[in-house]
Amino acid sequence: MDDKPFGGGPGMVMICPVVFDAVEQIEKLDQTPARRILLTPAGLKFNQKIAEELALCPRLLLIAGHYEGFDERISLGLNPLELSVGDFILSGGELAAMVVIDAVVRLLPGALGAEDGASDESFSESSNGLLEHPQFTRPRKFRDMEVPPVLLSGDHKAIARWRQEQREERTRLRRPDLCQP
């Protein structure tokens, strides 16, 4: 699976023949074209918008590396979408692949039970990329902390306004990088 890098240096690099053979064999199992995804720290940073786009693909083929990384010809020859799950290094791409799988699968119809379960969550298109509003449940009062009265009012327009205000404030305070200028 791996060999020493040409030019020297630490670690081992995933070799081309094994990865190409694996991808080609997997793709022969099903005629549905697969969207190839290579998990790498050098990839495009994975986000909710990409998850939503991938959820529309009929088939995904995730390539998770290990060791020092991939022979560059794997990326050049297989032409995958290269994704990173963040600005940090993992021991292998398996955990990154699991993150992508979970984020995509939960967007598939029926995965969450409620049809609109993922529609207004943090980062979703319908929330304009904002963080989700705070959520509350029973009891109404717990250790001197009360549920905001508007949520108990039955006034759906007022609740919608409150939730939007909370999304905006929460995003501004916790993730100002997401606020549009």
N, C-alpha and C positions, 0 to 999 in steps of 0.2 A: 504493500500500500504506500510506502514512503521510502525516501532515500535522502542521502545527504545533498544539500543544495550545491549547485555548481557555483564556484567562486568562494566556497567556504562559508563559515558562519555556524552559529549554534542551531540546534533543532533539526527536524526532519521535515521534508516537503512531500505532500501527497503527489503521487506520480500520475501522469496522463493515462496510460493504457488501462489501468484498473478503473478509474473514474469514468472514462469514455465507455468502456465495456459495460459497466453497471448501468449507466444512463441509457445506453442503447438497448440493453436487455429489458429494462423496466418499461421503456417506451413501446417495445414490441408486444407487451402483455395486453395492451389496450389501444385501440385505434384512435381514441379521443386524444387530440393534441394536448400535451402537458406544457404548462408554463413552468419553465425551469427557473429555479431560484437558488442562488449560491449565497450561503450565510458567511459573511466576511466582515471584519471591522472596517474594511476599505469601501464598503458598500453604501448605498443611499440609506439614510437613517429611516428605519421603519416607523410608520405612524398610522393613525386611524384611517386616513385617506387611502393609503396603500392597502391596508387591510380590507377596506370596503371594495376597492378595485379587484383585489385578489379573490374576494368572495364571489365575484361574478364569473370567475374562470371555472370551466368545467372540470379541470384537473390540474393539480400542482405537483411538481416534482422538486422536493427540497434536497439540496446537496449540502450536507453538514461536514465540515472539515475537522481536522484535529491536528495536533503537532504544530509545526511552524507555519502551515498554510498550504496553499495550492500552487502547483506549477502553473505559471501564468497562462500557459497554453490551454488549460482547462477553461478558463474564462474566455479566452479568445476563440476557441474552437466550438464550445457549447453555447456561447452567447446567452448566458443566463441573466436574469435580473439579479444584480448583486445587492444584498440587503445587510444592514448592520442593525442590531437592536440597541445600540448605544455606544457612547464613547468610553469603552472599557474593553478589556480582553478577558475572554473566558478560556478555560482549558480546551474546550472543543465547541463545535457548532451545534451540538445536539440540544443544548438548552435554548439556544437562539431559535432553532427550528421549532421547539415546543412552544415558544412564545408566539411565533408567527402562526402556528397551527391553531393555538387557542384563540388568538385574536380574530382569525379568519372564520373558524368553525362557528363561533358564537354569533356570527352575522348571518349564517345560513338559515333559511326558513325553518321554523320549528325547533331550532336548537335551544332557545331560551324559554320555550313554552308560550309566552305571550308574543303575538305577532309583532308588536311594536316595542318589544323589550329593549332593543338597542337603539331606538330612534332618537332619544334625547339625552343620551349619556355624554360624559365628557368627551370632547374632541370630535363628536359626530357632526356631520354636515348640517343637520337640522338645528343643532345648538350653536351654529356658526363658529365651531371650534373652541367654544368656551368650556370651562369646567362645569360639571353637573351641580345643580343646586343641592343644598343640604336635605337629607331625608330624615323623617321622624316616624316613630311608631309608638305603641303602648309601652308603658303607661304615659298618660298626659303630663304628669309631673314626676320627676325622678331627681332626688337629692337637690331640691330647690331649682332644678332646671325644667322649664316648661316648654311645651310645644308652642311655636308661634300661633297666636290666636287665628290668624288668617287661614291656616290650614284646617281649622275646625269650623270655619264659617259656612262652608257649603257654597260660597261665592266663587264659582270656577274662574271667572274673569279676574277677580282679585288674586286668586291663587296663582294663576298664570303670570300676572304682573309681578307678584312677589318672587316667584321662581326665576323669572328673567332678571330681576334686580339682583337676586342672590348669585346667579351665574356670573353676572358682570362684576359684582363686588368680589366674589371669591377668586375669580380669575385675576382681577387687578391686584389683589393682595398676595395671592399665592403663586401665580404664574404670570407676572407682568410681561414676560416674553411672548405670551400668546395674544396680548392685546394689540389690536390694530391701531396704527397711529392716526 
